[in-house]
């Protein structure tokens, strides 16, 4: 009987509307490390809004961006480079508007096996 092997590299795109409550947007799965290649938020509204973007490890939130103001019809890159998210670690986001802030990221998940 053949044993299924884990895929070595899996690319994912994550999109969501940023809400008024903190939500998890990505958690690195068991046996994988996620490499965040891109993370950005666009403000499609007519007023300046703010966002906070966090990394969580062992139940502790580490701010990456805190209360970043994004002008109307503008986009903010949340990372200056790549970010490694180890198995079980996660990313979360929260904003000051429940409809106008749009998040997108590109993730490369690579097998730890």
Backbone atoms as SQL, in Angstrom:
CREATE TABLE atoms (id INTEGER PRIMARY KEY, chain TEXT, resi INTEGER, resn TEXT, atom TEXT, x REAL, y REAL, z REAL);
INSERT INTO atoms VALUES
  (1, 'A', 1, 'UNK', 'N', 0.832, -1.172, 0.000),
  (2, 'A', 1, 'UNK', 'CA', 0.000, 0.000, 0.000),
  (3, 'A', 1, 'UNK', 'C', 0.881, 1.241, 0.000),
  (4, 'A', 2, 'UNK', 'N', 0.580, 2.185, -0.870),
  (5, 'A', 2, 'UNK', 'CA', 1.360, 3.417, -0.981),
  (6, 'A', 2, 'UNK', 'C', 0.999, 4.370, 0.150),
  (7, 'A', 3, 'UNK', 'N', 1.996, 5.051, 0.656),
  (8, 'A', 3, 'UNK', 'CA', 1.798, 6.040, 1.703),
  (9, 'A', 3, 'UNK', 'C', 1.799, 7.421, 1.061),
  (10, 'A', 4, 'UNK', 'N', 0.760, 8.207, 1.371),
  (11, 'A', 4, 'UNK', 'CA', 0.686, 9.561, 0.815),
  (12, 'A', 4, 'UNK', 'C', 1.794, 10.422, 1.403),
  (13, 'A', 5, 'UNK', 'N', 2.456, 11.174, 0.537),
  (14, 'A', 5, 'UNK', 'CA', 3.515, 12.060, 0.984),
  (15, 'A', 5, 'UNK', 'C', 2.993, 13.495, 1.031),
  (16, 'A', 6, 'UNK', 'N', 3.510, 14.236, 1.961),
  (17, 'A', 6, 'UNK', 'CA', 3.127, 15.643, 2.073),
  (18, 'A', 6, 'UNK', 'C', 3.697, 16.409, 0.881),
  (19, 'A', 7, 'UNK', 'N', 2.944, 17.388, 0.412),
  (20, 'A', 7, 'UNK', 'CA', 3.465, 18.244, -0.640),
  (21, 'A', 7, 'UNK', 'C', 4.594, 19.074, -0.056),
  (22, 'A', 8, 'UNK', 'N', 5.664, 19.224, -0.820),
  (23, 'A', 8, 'UNK', 'CA', 6.822, 19.949, -0.324),
  (24, 'A', 8, 'UNK', 'C', 6.541, 21.442, -0.254),
  (25, 'A', 9, 'UNK', 'N', 5.983, 22.019, -1.310),
  (26, 'A', 9, 'UNK', 'CA', 5.698, 23.450, -1.357),
  (27, 'A', 9, 'UNK', 'C', 4.271, 23.675, -1.832),
  (28, 'A', 10, 'UNK', 'N', 3.533, 24.486, -1.099),
  (29, 'A', 10, 'UNK', 'CA', 2.157, 24.825, -1.460),
  (30, 'A', 10, 'UNK', 'C', 2.027, 26.352, -1.389),
  (31, 'A', 11, 'UNK', 'N', 1.588, 26.960, -2.483),
  (32, 'A', 11, 'UNK', 'CA', 1.351, 28.402, -2.500),
  (33, 'A', 11, 'UNK', 'C', -0.119, 28.673, -2.204),
  (34, 'A', 12, 'UNK', 'N', -0.375, 29.697, -1.384),
  (35, 'A', 12, 'UNK', 'CA', -1.740, 30.067, -1.037),
  (36, 'A', 12, 'UNK', 'C', -1.895, 31.577, -1.118),
  (37, 'A', 13, 'UNK', 'N', -3.106, 32.001, -1.462),
  (38, 'A', 13, 'UNK', 'CA', -3.475, 33.410, -1.404),
  (39, 'A', 13, 'UNK', 'C', -4.595, 33.531, -0.378),
  (40, 'A', 14, 'UNK', 'N', -4.442, 34.459, 0.548),
  (41, 'A', 14, 'UNK', 'CA', -5.441, 34.672, 1.587),
  (42, 'A', 14, 'UNK', 'C', -6.020, 36.060, 1.396),
  (43, 'A', 15, 'UNK', 'N', -7.346, 36.146, 1.348),
  (44, 'A', 15, 'UNK', 'CA', -8.015, 37.438, 1.256),
  (45, 'A', 15, 'UNK', 'C', -9.121, 37.495, 2.298),
  (46, 'A', 16, 'UNK', 'N', -9.325, 38.682, 2.847),
  (47, 'A', 16, 'UNK', 'CA', -10.406, 38.879, 3.813),
  (48, 'A', 16, 'UNK', 'C', -10.687, 40.368, 3.964),
  (49, 'A', 17, 'UNK', 'N', -11.893, 40.666, 4.397),
  (50, 'A', 17, 'UNK', 'CA', -12.219, 42.029, 4.798),
  (51, 'A', 17, 'UNK', 'C', -11.866, 42.155, 6.271),
  (52, 'A', 18, 'UNK', 'N', -11.066, 43.158, 6.599),
  (53, 'A', 18, 'UNK', 'CA', -10.627, 43.366, 7.975),
  (54, 'A', 18, 'UNK', 'C', -11.808, 43.872, 8.789),
  (55, 'A', 19, 'UNK', 'N', -12.010, 43.293, 9.959),
  (56, 'A', 19, 'UNK', 'CA', -13.146, 43.667, 10.790),
  (57, 'A', 19, 'UNK', 'C', -12.767, 44.491, 11.995),
  (58, 'A', 20, 'UNK', 'N', -13.769, 44.761, 12.807),
  (59, 'A', 20, 'UNK', 'CA', -13.586, 45.545, 14.032),
  (60, 'A', 20, 'UNK', 'C', -13.099, 44.697, 15.197),
  (61, 'A', 21, 'UNK', 'N', -13.154, 43.386, 15.053),
  (62, 'A', 21, 'UNK', 'CA', -12.660, 42.457, 16.071),
  (63, 'A', 21, 'UNK', 'C', -11.436, 41.734, 15.523),
  (64, 'A', 22, 'UNK', 'N', -10.488, 41.452, 16.390),
  (65, 'A', 22, 'UNK', 'CA', -9.276, 40.747, 15.977),
  (66, 'A', 22, 'UNK', 'C', -9.635, 39.349, 15.496),
  (67, 'A', 23, 'UNK', 'N', -9.144, 38.987, 14.302),
  (68, 'A', 23, 'UNK', 'CA', -9.387, 37.661, 13.747),
  (69, 'A', 23, 'UNK', 'C', -8.074, 37.050, 13.271),
  (70, 'A', 24, 'UNK', 'N', -7.979, 35.743, 13.423),
  (71, 'A', 24, 'UNK', 'CA', -6.833, 35.015, 12.886),
  (72, 'A', 24, 'UNK', 'C', -6.977, 34.899, 11.380),
  (73, 'A', 25, 'UNK', 'N', -5.919, 35.214, 10.665),
  (74, 'A', 25, 'UNK', 'CA', -5.988, 35.136, 9.209),
  (75, 'A', 25, 'UNK', 'C', -5.131, 34.020, 8.639),
  (76, 'A', 26, 'UNK', 'N', -4.163, 33.532, 9.442),
  (77, 'A', 26, 'UNK', 'CA', -3.342, 32.420, 8.979),
  (78, 'A', 26, 'UNK', 'C', -2.705, 31.739, 10.176),
  (79, 'A', 27, 'UNK', 'N', -2.725, 30.399, 10.161),
  (80, 'A', 27, 'UNK', 'CA', -2.002, 29.587, 11.131),
  (81, 'A', 27, 'UNK', 'C', -1.207, 28.551, 10.354),
  (82, 'A', 28, 'UNK', 'N', 0.084, 28.452, 10.608),
  (83, 'A', 28, 'UNK', 'CA', 0.909, 27.457, 9.921),
  (84, 'A', 28, 'UNK', 'C', 0.476, 26.059, 10.369),
  (85, 'A', 29, 'UNK', 'N', 0.134, 25.194, 9.409),
  (86, 'A', 29, 'UNK', 'CA', -0.345, 23.858, 9.770),
  (87, 'A', 29, 'UNK', 'C', 0.763, 22.969, 10.337),
  (88, 'A', 30, 'UNK', 'N', 0.342, 21.874, 10.959),
  (89, 'A', 30, 'UNK', 'CA', 1.274, 20.885, 11.499),
  (90, 'A', 30, 'UNK', 'C', 2.174, 20.385, 10.379),
  (91, 'A', 31, 'UNK', 'N', 3.462, 20.315, 10.656),
  (92, 'A', 31, 'UNK', 'CA', 4.495, 19.824, 9.744),
  (93, 'A', 31, 'UNK', 'C', 4.810, 20.779, 8.598),
  (94, 'A', 32, 'UNK', 'N', 4.344, 22.026, 8.691),
  (95, 'A', 32, 'UNK', 'CA', 4.650, 23.027, 7.661),
  (96, 'A', 32, 'UNK', 'C', 5.134, 24.318, 8.302),
  (97, 'A', 33, 'UNK', 'N', 5.957, 25.028, 7.571),
  (98, 'A', 33, 'UNK', 'CA', 6.340, 26.389, 7.906),
  (99, 'A', 33, 'UNK', 'C', 5.778, 27.275, 6.815),
  (100, 'A', 34, 'UNK', 'N', 5.129, 28.364, 7.213),
  (101, 'A', 34, 'UNK', 'CA', 4.600, 29.305, 6.235),
  (102, 'A', 34, 'UNK', 'C', 5.559, 30.469, 6.059),
  (103, 'A', 35, 'UNK', 'N', 5.806, 30.825, 4.815),
  (104, 'A', 35, 'UNK', 'CA', 6.619, 32.001, 4.520),
  (105, 'A', 35, 'UNK', 'C', 5.674, 33.026, 3.899),
  (106, 'A', 36, 'UNK', 'N', 5.461, 34.132, 4.605),
  (107, 'A', 36, 'UNK', 'CA', 4.572, 35.180, 4.112),
  (108, 'A', 36, 'UNK', 'C', 5.385, 36.018, 3.129),
  (109, 'A', 37, 'UNK', 'N', 4.993, 35.972, 1.870),
  (110, 'A', 37, 'UNK', 'CA', 5.719, 36.667, 0.818),
  (111, 'A', 37, 'UNK', 'C', 5.213, 38.091, 0.621),
  (112, 'A', 38, 'UNK', 'N', 3.922, 38.290, 0.902),
  (113, 'A', 38, 'UNK', 'CA', 3.282, 39.590, 0.718),
  (114, 'A', 38, 'UNK', 'C', 2.153, 39.696, 1.723),
  (115, 'A', 39, 'UNK', 'N', 1.986, 40.861, 2.314),
  (116, 'A', 39, 'UNK', 'CA', 0.839, 41.134, 3.178),
  (117, 'A', 39, 'UNK', 'C', 0.521, 42.615, 3.026),
  (118, 'A', 40, 'UNK', 'N', -0.679, 42.906, 2.550),
  (119, 'A', 40, 'UNK', 'CA', -1.053, 44.308, 2.399),
  (120, 'A', 40, 'UNK', 'C', -2.531, 44.514, 2.638),
  (121, 'A', 41, 'UNK', 'N', -2.879, 45.761, 2.975),
  (122, 'A', 41, 'UNK', 'CA', -4.262, 46.153, 3.220),
  (123, 'A', 41, 'UNK', 'C', -4.567, 47.360, 2.358),
  (124, 'A', 42, 'UNK', 'N', -5.731, 47.339, 1.712),
  (125, 'A', 42, 'UNK', 'CA', -6.201, 48.462, 0.914),
  (126, 'A', 42, 'UNK', 'C', -7.411, 49.078, 1.601),
  (127, 'A', 43, 'UNK', 'N', -7.433, 50.392, 1.657),
  (128, 'A', 43, 'UNK', 'CA', -8.572, 51.129, 2.205),
  (129, 'A', 43, 'UNK', 'C', -9.420, 51.593, 1.025),
  (130, 'A', 44, 'UNK', 'N', -10.569, 50.962, 0.842),
  (131, 'A', 44, 'UNK', 'CA', -11.452, 51.309, -0.276),
  (132, 'A', 44, 'UNK', 'C', -12.459, 52.386, 0.092),
  (133, 'A', 45, 'UNK', 'N', -12.404, 52.861, 1.328),
  (134, 'A', 45, 'UNK', 'CA', -13.359, 53.860, 1.815),
  (135, 'A', 45, 'UNK', 'C', -12.934, 55.288, 1.527),
  (136, 'A', 46, 'UNK', 'N', -13.670, 56.221, 2.119),
  (137, 'A', 46, 'UNK', 'CA', -13.439, 57.650, 1.880),
  (138, 'A', 46, 'UNK', 'C', -12.832, 58.374, 3.082),
  (139, 'A', 47, 'UNK', 'N', -12.499, 57.619, 4.154),
  (140, 'A', 47, 'UNK', 'CA', -11.851, 58.224, 5.319),
  (141, 'A', 47, 'UNK', 'C', -10.629, 57.392, 5.715),
  (142, 'A', 48, 'UNK', 'N', -9.682, 58.021, 6.389),
  (143, 'A', 48, 'UNK', 'CA', -8.499, 57.310, 6.865),
  (144, 'A', 48, 'UNK', 'C', -8.915, 56.307, 7.942),
  (145, 'A', 49, 'UNK', 'N', -8.416, 55.085, 7.833),
  (146, 'A', 49, 'UNK', 'CA', -8.683, 54.019, 8.799),
  (147, 'A', 49, 'UNK', 'C', -7.348, 53.479, 9.299),
  (148, 'A', 50, 'UNK', 'N', -7.367, 52.790, 10.440),
  (149, 'A', 50, 'UNK', 'CA', -6.130, 52.202, 10.972),
  (150, 'A', 50, 'UNK', 'C', -6.280, 50.689, 11.105),
  (151, 'A', 51, 'UNK', 'N', -5.128, 50.006, 11.079),
  (152, 'A', 51, 'UNK', 'CA', -5.106, 48.552, 11.272),
  (153, 'A', 51, 'UNK', 'C', -3.956, 48.196, 12.211),
  (154, 'A', 52, 'UNK', 'N', -4.112, 47.034, 12.841),
  (155, 'A', 52, 'UNK', 'CA', -3.042, 46.429, 13.633),
  (156, 'A', 52, 'UNK', 'C', -2.890, 44.990, 13.146),
  (157, 'A', 53, 'UNK', 'N', -1.644, 44.546, 12.999),
  (158, 'A', 53, 'UNK', 'CA', -1.299, 43.248, 12.421),
  (159, 'A', 53, 'UNK', 'C', -0.331, 42.584, 13.389),
  (160, 'A', 54, 'UNK', 'N', -0.657, 41.368, 13.863),
  (161, 'A', 54, 'UNK', 'CA', 0.122, 40.716, 14.924),
  (162, 'A', 54, 'UNK', 'C', 0.574, 39.315, 14.546),
  (163, 'A', 55, 'UNK', 'N', 1.690, 38.917, 15.138),
  (164, 'A', 55, 'UNK', 'CA', 2.218, 37.558, 15.064),
  (165, 'A', 55, 'UNK', 'C', 1.984, 36.928, 16.428),
  (166, 'A', 56, 'UNK', 'N', 1.458, 35.705, 16.451),
  (167, 'A', 56, 'UNK', 'CA', 1.184, 35.029, 17.731),
  (168, 'A', 56, 'UNK', 'C', 2.012, 33.750, 17.822),
  (169, 'A', 57, 'UNK', 'N', 2.747, 33.665, 18.954),
  (170, 'A', 57, 'UNK', 'CA', 3.533, 32.466, 19.248),
  (171, 'A', 57, 'UNK', 'C', 3.303, 32.111, 20.707),
  (172, 'A', 58, 'UNK', 'N', 2.949, 30.862, 20.960),
  (173, 'A', 58, 'UNK', 'CA', 2.738, 30.370, 22.328),
  (174, 'A', 58, 'UNK', 'C', 1.778, 31.259, 23.111),
  (175, 'A', 59, 'UNK', 'N', 0.722, 31.742, 22.451),
  (176, 'A', 59, 'UNK', 'CA', -0.297, 32.542, 23.110),
  (177, 'A', 59, 'UNK', 'C', 0.070, 33.999, 23.344),
  (178, 'A', 60, 'UNK', 'N', 1.232, 34.418, 22.854),
  (179, 'A', 60, 'UNK', 'CA', 1.678, 35.800, 23.039),
  (180, 'A', 60, 'UNK', 'C', 1.644, 36.530, 21.697),
  (181, 'A', 61, 'UNK', 'N', 0.937, 37.674, 21.667),
  (182, 'A', 61, 'UNK', 'CA', 0.872, 38.489, 20.452),
  (183, 'A', 61, 'UNK', 'C', 2.063, 39.423, 20.378),
  (184, 'A', 62, 'UNK', 'N', 2.688, 39.449, 19.220),
  (185, 'A', 62, 'UNK', 'CA', 3.818, 40.338, 18.958),
  (186, 'A', 62, 'UNK', 'C', 3.394, 41.278, 17.839),
  (187, 'A', 63, 'UNK', 'N', 3.272, 42.578, 18.115),
  (188, 'A', 63, 'UNK', 'CA', 2.828, 43.510, 17.077),
  (189, 'A', 63, 'UNK', 'C', 3.843, 43.617, 15.936),
  (190, 'A', 64, 'UNK', 'N', 3.341, 43.530, 14.725),
  (191, 'A', 64, 'UNK', 'CA', 4.150, 43.797, 13.537),
  (192, 'A', 64, 'UNK', 'C', 3.883, 45.232, 13.096),
  (193, 'A', 65, 'UNK', 'N', 2.605, 45.573, 13.055),
  (194, 'A', 65, 'UNK', 'CA', 2.160, 46.935, 12.742),
  (195, 'A', 65, 'UNK', 'C', 1.062, 47.261, 13.740),
  (196, 'A', 66, 'UNK', 'N', 1.150, 48.430, 14.368),
  (197, 'A', 66, 'UNK', 'CA', 0.155, 48.799, 15.367),
  (198, 'A', 66, 'UNK', 'C', -0.442, 50.165, 15.037),
  (199, 'A', 67, 'UNK', 'N', -1.760, 50.195, 14.884),
  (200, 'A', 67, 'UNK', 'CA', -2.494, 51.433, 14.595),
  (201, 'A', 67, 'UNK', 'C', -1.921, 52.181, 13.391),
  (202, 'A', 68, 'UNK', 'N', -1.673, 51.447, 12.317),
  (203, 'A', 68, 'UNK', 'CA', -1.155, 52.046, 11.084),
  (204, 'A', 68, 'UNK', 'C', -2.286, 52.747, 10.340),
  (205, 'A', 69, 'UNK', 'N', -2.126, 54.030, 10.090),
  (206, 'A', 69, 'UNK', 'CA', -3.140, 54.804, 9.368),
  (207, 'A', 69, 'UNK', 'C', -3.002, 54.561, 7.873),
  (208, 'A', 70, 'UNK', 'N', -4.145, 54.253, 7.236),
  (209, 'A', 70, 'UNK', 'CA', -4.179, 54.063, 5.784),
  (210, 'A', 70, 'UNK', 'C', -5.162, 55.073, 5.214),
  (211, 'A', 71, 'UNK', 'N', -4.665, 56.022, 4.415),
  (212, 'A', 71, 'UNK', 'CA', -5.548, 57.039, 3.831),
  (213, 'A', 71, 'UNK', 'C', -6.569, 56.408, 2.874),
  (214, 'A', 72, 'UNK', 'N', -7.652, 57.136, 2.566),
  (215, 'A', 72, 'UNK', 'CA', -8.649, 56.612, 1.623),
  (216, 'A', 72, 'UNK', 'C', -8.030, 56.312, 0.267),
  (217, 'A', 73, 'UNK', 'N', -8.517, 55.250, -0.351),
  (218, 'A', 73, 'UNK', 'CA', -8.057, 54.823, -1.685),
  (219, 'A', 73, 'UNK', 'C', -6.552, 54.597, -1.733),
  (220, 'A', 74, 'UNK', 'N', -5.979, 54.062, -0.656),
  (221, 'A', 74, 'UNK', 'CA', -4.549, 53.801, -0.594),
  (222, 'A', 74, 'UNK', 'C', -4.310, 52.384, -0.079),
  (223, 'A', 75, 'UNK', 'N', -3.077, 51.913, -0.263),
  (224, 'A', 75, 'UNK', 'CA', -2.685, 50.573, 0.156),
  (225, 'A', 75, 'UNK', 'C', -1.444, 50.650, 1.025),
  (226, 'A', 76, 'UNK', 'N', -1.383, 49.798, 2.052),
  (227, 'A', 76, 'UNK', 'CA', -0.203, 49.733, 2.921),
  (228, 'A', 76, 'UNK', 'C', 0.376, 48.331, 2.882),
  (229, 'A', 77, 'UNK', 'N', 1.690, 48.246, 2.657),
  (230, 'A', 77, 'UNK', 'CA', 2.388, 46.980, 2.771),
  (231, 'A', 77, 'UNK', 'C', 2.722, 46.768, 4.241),
  (232, 'A', 78, 'UNK', 'N', 2.347, 45.609, 4.776),
  (233, 'A', 78, 'UNK', 'CA', 2.501, 45.348, 6.201),
  (234, 'A', 78, 'UNK', 'C', 3.842, 44.743, 6.568),
  (235, 'A', 79, 'UNK', 'N', 4.571, 44.235, 5.575),
  (236, 'A', 79, 'UNK', 'CA', 5.874, 43.630, 5.815),
  (237, 'A', 79, 'UNK', 'C', 6.919, 44.268, 4.909),
  (238, 'A', 80, 'UNK', 'N', 8.102, 44.504, 5.456),
  (239, 'A', 80, 'UNK', 'CA', 9.196, 45.045, 4.643),
  (240, 'A', 80, 'UNK', 'C', 9.912, 43.929, 3.883),
  (241, 'A', 81, 'UNK', 'N', 9.717, 42.705, 4.313),
  (242, 'A', 81, 'UNK', 'CA', 10.339, 41.535, 3.676),
  (243, 'A', 81, 'UNK', 'C', 9.489, 40.321, 3.953),
  (244, 'A', 82, 'UNK', 'N', 10.089, 39.162, 3.899),
  (245, 'A', 82, 'UNK', 'CA', 9.367, 37.919, 4.151),
  (246, 'A', 82, 'UNK', 'C', 9.279, 37.670, 5.663),
  (247, 'A', 83, 'UNK', 'N', 8.253, 36.910, 6.056),
  (248, 'A', 83, 'UNK', 'CA', 8.057, 36.555, 7.464),
  (249, 'A', 83, 'UNK', 'C', 7.852, 35.051, 7.555),
  (250, 'A', 84, 'UNK', 'N', 8.625, 34.381, 8.403),
  (251, 'A', 84, 'UNK', 'CA', 8.499, 32.939, 8.626),
  (252, 'A', 84, 'UNK', 'C', 7.517, 32.712, 9.765),
  (253, 'A', 85, 'UNK', 'N', 6.501, 31.876, 9.507),
  (254, 'A', 85, 'UNK', 'CA', 5.508, 31.516, 10.517),
  (255, 'A', 85, 'UNK', 'C', 5.660, 30.016, 10.764),
  (256, 'A', 86, 'UNK', 'N', 6.157, 29.673, 11.937),
  (257, 'A', 86, 'UNK', 'CA', 6.418, 28.274, 12.256),
  (258, 'A', 86, 'UNK', 'C', 5.138, 27.540, 12.629),
  (259, 'A', 87, 'UNK', 'N', 5.184, 26.218, 12.557),
  (260, 'A', 87, 'UNK', 'CA', 4.028, 25.370, 12.860),
  (261, 'A', 87, 'UNK', 'C', 3.323, 25.834, 14.129),
  (262, 'A', 88, 'UNK', 'N', 2.009, 26.068, 14.016),
  (263, 'A', 88, 'UNK', 'CA', 1.193, 26.472, 15.155),
  (264, 'A', 88, 'UNK', 'C', 1.168, 27.961, 15.430),
  (265, 'A', 89, 'UNK', 'N', 2.117, 28.709, 14.889),
  (266, 'A', 89, 'UNK', 'CA', 2.121, 30.163, 15.047),
  (267, 'A', 89, 'UNK', 'C', 1.103, 30.762, 14.091),
  (268, 'A', 90, 'UNK', 'N', 0.654, 31.988, 14.373),
  (269, 'A', 90, 'UNK', 'CA', -0.412, 32.557, 13.546),
  (270, 'A', 90, 'UNK', 'C', -0.277, 34.061, 13.372),
  (271, 'A', 91, 'UNK', 'N', -1.077, 34.591, 12.460),
  (272, 'A', 91, 'UNK', 'CA', -1.180, 36.016, 12.195),
  (273, 'A', 91, 'UNK', 'C', -2.608, 36.455, 12.445),
  (274, 'A', 92, 'UNK', 'N', -2.771, 37.668, 12.982),
  (275, 'A', 92, 'UNK', 'CA', -4.118, 38.206, 13.189),
  (276, 'A', 92, 'UNK', 'C', -4.127, 39.671, 12.781),
  (277, 'A', 93, 'UNK', 'N', -5.348, 40.176, 12.543),
  (278, 'A', 93, 'UNK', 'CA', -5.501, 41.556, 12.097),
  (279, 'A', 93, 'UNK', 'C', -6.795, 42.136, 12.649),
  (280, 'A', 94, 'UNK', 'N', -6.801, 43.452, 12.855),
  (281, 'A', 94, 'UNK', 'CA', -7.993, 44.163, 13.298),
  (282, 'A', 94, 'UNK', 'C', -7.923, 45.571, 12.729),
  (283, 'A', 95, 'UNK', 'N', -9.086, 46.143, 12.435),
  (284, 'A', 95, 'UNK', 'CA', -9.128, 47.494, 11.879),
  (285, 'A', 95, 'UNK', 'C', -10.170, 48.363, 12.557),
  (286, 'A', 96, 'UNK', 'N', -10.274, 49.593, 12.058),
  (287, 'A', 96, 'UNK', 'CA', -11.239, 50.543, 12.614),
  (288, 'A', 96, 'UNK', 'C', -12.489, 50.662, 11.764),
  (289, 'A', 97, 'UNK', 'N', -12.623, 49.792, 10.762),
  (290, 'A', 97, 'UNK', 'CA', -13.791, 49.816, 9.892),
  (291, 'A', 97, 'UNK', 'C', -14.099, 48.385, 9.491),
  (292, 'A', 98, 'UNK', 'N', -15.357, 48.015, 9.472),
  (293, 'A', 98, 'UNK', 'CA', -15.730, 46.629, 9.195),
  (294, 'A', 98, 'UNK', 'C', -16.001, 46.310, 7.736),
  (295, 'A', 99, 'UNK', 'N', -15.871, 47.279, 6.830),
  (296, 'A', 99, 'UNK', 'CA', -16.191, 47.005, 5.429),
  (297, 'A', 99, 'UNK', 'C', -15.154, 47.511, 4.430),
  (298, 'A', 100, 'UNK', 'N', -14.378, 48.536, 4.774),
  (299, 'A', 100, 'UNK', 'CA', -13.543, 49.218, 3.789),
  (300, 'A', 100, 'UNK', 'C', -12.094, 48.757, 3.720),
  (301, 'A', 101, 'UNK', 'N', -11.648, 47.952, 4.667),
  (302, 'A', 101, 'UNK', 'CA', -10.255, 47.516, 4.691),
  (303, 'A', 101, 'UNK', 'C', -10.151, 46.089, 4.152),
  (304, 'A', 102, 'UNK', 'N', -9.419, 45.930, 3.048),
  (305, 'A', 102, 'UNK', 'CA', -9.288, 44.633, 2.374),
  (306, 'A', 102, 'UNK', 'C', -7.855, 44.129, 2.508),
  (307, 'A', 103, 'UNK', 'N', -7.719, 42.906, 3.032),
  (308, 'A', 103, 'UNK', 'CA', -6.409, 42.281, 3.265),
  (309, 'A', 103, 'UNK', 'C', -6.135, 41.238, 2.194),
  (310, 'A', 104, 'UNK', 'N', -4.871, 41.160, 1.751),
  (311, 'A', 104, 'UNK', 'CA', -4.437, 40.093, 0.851),
  (312, 'A', 104, 'UNK', 'C', -3.022, 39.688, 1.228),
  (313, 'A', 105, 'UNK', 'N', -2.754, 38.398, 1.164),
  (314, 'A', 105, 'UNK', 'CA', -1.391, 37.924, 1.387),
  (315, 'A', 105, 'UNK', 'C', -1.109, 36.716, 0.510),
  (316, 'A', 106, 'UNK', 'N', 0.175, 36.520, 0.252),
  (317, 'A', 106, 'UNK', 'CA', 0.667, 35.351, -0.469),
  (318, 'A', 106, 'UNK', 'C', 1.535, 34.563, 0.488),
  (319, 'A', 107, 'UNK', 'N', 1.274, 33.261, 0.583),
  (320, 'A', 107, 'UNK', 'CA', 1.977, 32.401, 1.539),
  (321, 'A', 107, 'UNK', 'C', 2.571, 31.206, 0.796),
  (322, 'A', 108, 'UNK', 'N', 3.801, 30.884, 1.110),
  (323, 'A', 108, 'UNK', 'CA', 4.425, 29.650, 0.654),
  (324, 'A', 108, 'UNK', 'C', 4.529, 28.735, 1.862),
  (325, 'A', 109, 'UNK', 'N', 3.809, 27.631, 1.842),
  (326, 'A', 109, 'UNK', 'CA', 3.921, 26.633, 2.907),
  (327, 'A', 109, 'UNK', 'C', 4.909, 25.578, 2.439),
  (328, 'A', 110, 'UNK', 'N', 5.901, 25.322, 3.278),
  (329, 'A', 110, 'UNK', 'CA', 6.911, 24.323, 2.929),
  (330, 'A', 110, 'UNK', 'C', 6.946, 23.241, 3.995),
  (331, 'A', 111, 'UNK', 'N', 7.049, 22.006, 3.560),
  (332, 'A', 111, 'UNK', 'CA', 7.007, 20.861, 4.467),
  (333, 'A', 111, 'UNK', 'C', 8.234, 20.807, 5.372),
  (334, 'A', 112, 'UNK', 'N', 7.996, 20.474, 6.635),
  (335, 'A', 112, 'UNK', 'CA', 9.093, 20.290, 7.591),
  (336, 'A', 112, 'UNK', 'C', 9.578, 18.830, 7.629),
  (337, 'A', 113, 'UNK', 'N', 8.939, 17.971, 6.845),
  (338, 'A', 113, 'UNK', 'CA', 9.294, 16.552, 6.879),
  (339, 'A', 113, 'UNK', 'C', 10.425, 16.229, 5.951);
